[in-house]
Amino acid sequence: MQFDVFIKGIEIDLVCLNEDIISESNWYNWFNDADVTKFMQKHYYPNTKSMQLSFYKNSIENNLSKLQCGIYHKESDTLIGVISFNNINFINRNCEIAVIIGERKAQNLNILLEAHKLMIKHGFETLNMTKICGGSVIKEIDLLFCRALGYRSEGILKNHVYKNGQYMDVFLFAISIDKYLEVRNNWFK
């Protein structure tokens, strides 16, 4: 599979997505895996390659309010996940970040953090954002991102998501341009 690198990293690159990647990768099937999506708002309905292709054509391709990249693991020469900015707002200069590391063998903290760092850097230094927001149903992810990336906790949406047979809180976090400028020099040493 041929990958066009959009943002070069150390262990991973963020790559451009296209129809060939959808056809040749396991991307669509990550959302059929109950364990991979255990803490995501996914796995409510089955997913197929044709549905993933339709999502690409209707929601990613030529959509200026969304930027989605594949996460390419250099050592294994594999697409292991995707990361995105959603609801990009060029007036208020903010967006939401989301990620999935779908390949189980690549699910580790270093890859997750590097993907976030590369995307956040692009958001602030290229897209001119002033704030990048995210959320998780796992309190420990909120705490980790605050400690490791400079996010700050911004609140809790109580009983906001129905997942795993229960209503779960969503822990909101965000990083501002000021905080990013303070922490970025420690990211890529």
FENMOQUI-V980368 format. One record per run of one state. SS is the DSSP state (2 for helix, 1 for strand, 0 for the rest). FROM is the first residue (numbers start at 1). TO is the last residue. If there is no record, write none. Layout:
SS_FROM_TO ; SS_FROM_TO
//
This chain:
0_1_4 ; 1_5_8 ; 0_9_11 ; 1_12_15 ; 0_16_18 ; 2_19_24 ; 0_25_26 ; 2_27_30 ; 0_31_48 ; 2_49_60 ; 0_61_66 ; 1_67_73 ; 0_74_77 ; 1_78_89 ; 0_90_93 ; 1_94_101 ; 0_102_103 ; 2_104_106 ; 0_107_108 ; 2_109_125 ; 0_126_130 ; 1_131_136 ; 0_137_138 ; 2_139_149 ; 0_150_151 ; 1_152_163 ; 0_164_165 ; 1_166_176 ; 2_177_186 ; 0_187_189
//
